[in-house]
Amino acid sequence: MDQLRRHFGAAIKNQRSRLDLSQEKLAELAGLHRTYISDVERGARNPSLGSIEKLARALQVPIAELFNGKNASAKKLVEILLVEDMSQDIELTLRALKHANITNQIHVVRDGAAALNFLFCTGEYADRHEDDHPQLILLDLGLPKVDGLEVLQRIKADSRTSSIPVVVLTASTHDRDLNISQRLGADAYIVKPVGFQNLSEVTPQLSLQWALLTPTHD
């Protein structure tokens, strides 16, 4: 964690220097306090997803570029599996992620059976490697073929996938299946449509670091 913060802070400082910006000017452009910028650059603060997005915009770089330095210890972007059958909700989710400058690889499947095949490398995804799991699953509950609750139950019951954070997508906080999904091990939930704000609110609950990056291990 400390190494990740230091690397991110160094990337912010280097990009700021390239643009010949003072900490005060960067704080003004990003809408943040100068002391916050100073703490980030020193690796003394773990910035939120919202702050990272503001800094990337102010520095005029994609979020990923702030983590992809030559000596980065966290340069593998988290792979996201979106399980959703409604075309409009898929479009809104992808648009929200793009708007947030999140450039992670996103796989979309439209039913529960396809989700299980993707995760367990069966059926049409038999050529995937068993260890090649996504690091985040956005899971709608109202799915055809195999419903979302059963998909969630199988994810959390299998040692190969149980540690993958699952964010349940729901139409309402009063959805009767929310309590069941929480009992089955869902890590968080988002009321649709998925947007940058509600995604950033649940990110701190997940075992993921800034901008949905995962560290690589040599």
N, C-alpha and C positions, 0 to 999 in steps of 0.2 A: 504493500500500500504506500509506504513512504517513498519507495523508488518511483512508483507511478506518479505521485504528486510532484516529485522533483523533476521528472522528465517533462511533465506537462507544463510546469512553471518555467522551465528552461525554454520550451518551445514558444510560450507566450512572450518571454523576454526577447528571444532572438527575432521573432517576427515583428515585435514592436520596434526593435532597433533597426531592422531593415526599412521600416516605414518612417524612421526618424520621429517616432512619437514618444512623448514623455509619458510617465505613468498617469499624470493628471489628464493629459489629452485622451489617452486610451480610456480612462475612467469616464470621461465626458462622453465619448463616442459610444461606449457600451452601456451607459446608464448605471454605472457601478461606482462605489466609493474608491478613492485612491488607495486607502489602507487595505481594501479588499484585494486590489490588483497587486499590491506589494506582498501581501500574504500568499497569494497564489504563486507569484514568481519565486518566492522563497521556498515553496513546497510546504508551507505551513497550514494550508487550508485545502480541504477537499471540496471543489466547487460543484454546485448543482448542475443538472443538465441544462436548466434555463440560463445560468450564468455562462456556461460553455458556449451555448448558442449565441449569446450576446457578444462574447469575446470573438468568436469566429467571424461574426458579421462585421464587427468593428475592425478586425484585422484583415478582412477581405479574403479569407481562406476557408475551404471546407473544413468541417470539424475533424474529419479523418486526418487531414494534413498536420494537425497539431499533435498527433500521436504517432505519425509514421516517420519519425526521424531515423537516421542511420543507426543510432544506438538505442532505439526505443525498446523498452521491455514489454510494451503493450501495443503491438502493431497489428494484431489480428482482429479484424472487425467481427463482432458477434453476428452469427447467422440467425436470422429470424424466420420462424415458420408461422405463417398466417393461415389459420383454418377458418374459412368463412365462405358461405354459399351465396350470399347476396352480392351481386355485381356492384351495386351502388356503394355498399359498405366497404368492399374491397377498394374501390376507387378512392373513397374518402380517406381510408387508412393510408394508402400509398401516397396520396397527395399530402397528408399531414406529415408523414415521415420525410418526404422530400422537402417540404417547406421548412422543416426543422434542420435541414442540411445533414440529416442522418443518411449516410450512404451505404449502410450495411446491406449485405446480400439478403434478399427477402424471397422466400419460396411461398407460393400461394397454392393451397389445395382447397377444393370446394366441397368435400364431404368427409365424414369421419373415417370411412374405410381407406380413403387415399391418405389421410393423415397417419393412420396406423401403419400403412405400407411404407410411407416415407420414413417414419421413425424407426421401424424395425426391419427396413431393407427387404421388403417382400413385394410380391406382385410387380407392378410397373416400376418399382424402385429397387428391384433386386440387385441392380448393379452398384448401388451405393455401398460404401464401406460401413461396417457395423459401428465403428467408432466415430463416424462422421455425423454427429448429432448437432442439431441447432442448439444454440445457447439460450434461446428465448422462444416461447410458444405463445402466440395470441390466439385464443381458442373461443370461437362462438359456441354456444350451447345448443342452438337449434339447427342441427346438421342432418342432412339426409344420409341414408344407408346405415351409419352408426352414429348415435346421438352423442353430443358433446360430453355428457356426464360419463358415459361409458369410455370414451376416449381418455378423459381425465383419469378415471379409475385405473385404466390399464397403464397409462404413463407413470402414475405414482406407485403402482404395485410392482413394477419391473425395475430391478436394480440398475439396468442399463440406462434408464431414462428418469428415474425417480428424482434426481437432483436438478433436472432442468426446470427453471422457473416457468410457471404457467400463469398467464394473465387471462382471466375469463372475460369475454366480451358479452355484455348484457344490454338489453333494451331499457332496463329500469332497475333501480336499487330495490324495488319491491318484487323482483323476479323470485318466484318461489324456489327456483333451483339454486339460488346463490348460497343459501345455508348448506345445501347438500354439497355444492362444489367446494366450499370451504372445509367441510368435514373430510372430503376426499383428498384434500391437500393443495387446492389452488393457492397460489402465492399472493394474488391480488386480483382485483377486478376493475374494469373500465366500463362506464356507461357509454354506449355508442351514440354518436359517431366518435371514433378514435381521433383525437387531436393532439397537438403538441403539448397543450396544457395538461390534459389528463394523463398522458403518457409520462410526462416529467414528474407528475405527482406520485406515481406508483414506482418509478425507477428506484428511489432510495430504499424501498422495501425488498428489492431483489438483490441477489448476490452478483450484481454486475457493477462495473465501474463506469467512469465518465463516458457519456455518449455511446453506451452499449459496446464498450471495448472489453476484450478479454485478454489477460496476459498470456504470452507465449512462454513455454518452458523449454530450455535447451537441454 
